[in-house]
Amino acid sequence: MNLNFKYSEKEDVWCLLNKGKTSNNNPNPTESYLKLIEKLGEDPNKEDVKLFIKRYLKELNIEKGPFIKKIESEFDKVSKEFIKIAEKIFGVNLDKGLDVYFTVNNRCPYSIKENLFFVSFLGKSPLKTIFHELWHFYTWYKFDDKYLEIVGPQKYNDIKESLTVLINLECRNILPNGVEDEGYTQHQELRSKIKEWWNENKDIEYVWKKSVEFLN
């Protein structure tokens, strides 16, 4: 697996405008998006958004290059262990390059089709975000569109978001101190069940089956 850490003004603007207002798992606007519309209104043009982002980063004293290098270095230190854990759990490997774009948005979308995901400059733990987003890729390559067709998009989303609770159990030694993958409010019951099922049987297919039964 090769992660290409980078910054793209175009991608940052896209992320803020398209994923700042709402998302599948959280209908509320992000803090960054609220600041954006406070200054520019509900329908800003892209050039004004670019200027907003530059000023916002300067206001927060964030230098993009050094910040990204720092996070890349942090991931490099634990990447082998993380990959070993994830491959053992899911039984698949990510043998392609993934682009990791940084954003001022507090929300971090991903795209299986485009082989990319976002990490926020403003997140509590960018490293945890990387683990979380990669977990979605491992989930997809283990449980692909055949499973999506069987369970439907909503249940599939609920399961794949809830499976990230396993990061807390299996990656606790490489997560930053005091950091956990918390998940969304609506998934807490399933996440709790997944922990129970995982402790019963550390088989991801078993946990998937139990999750589907739980949601039916």
Helices and strands as residue ranges (DSSP letters): E 2-6, H 9-19, H 31-40, H 46-59, H 64-90, E 97-103, E 110-111, E 116-120, H 126-142, H 145-151, H 153-162, H 165-170, G 185-187, H 188-200, H 204-215
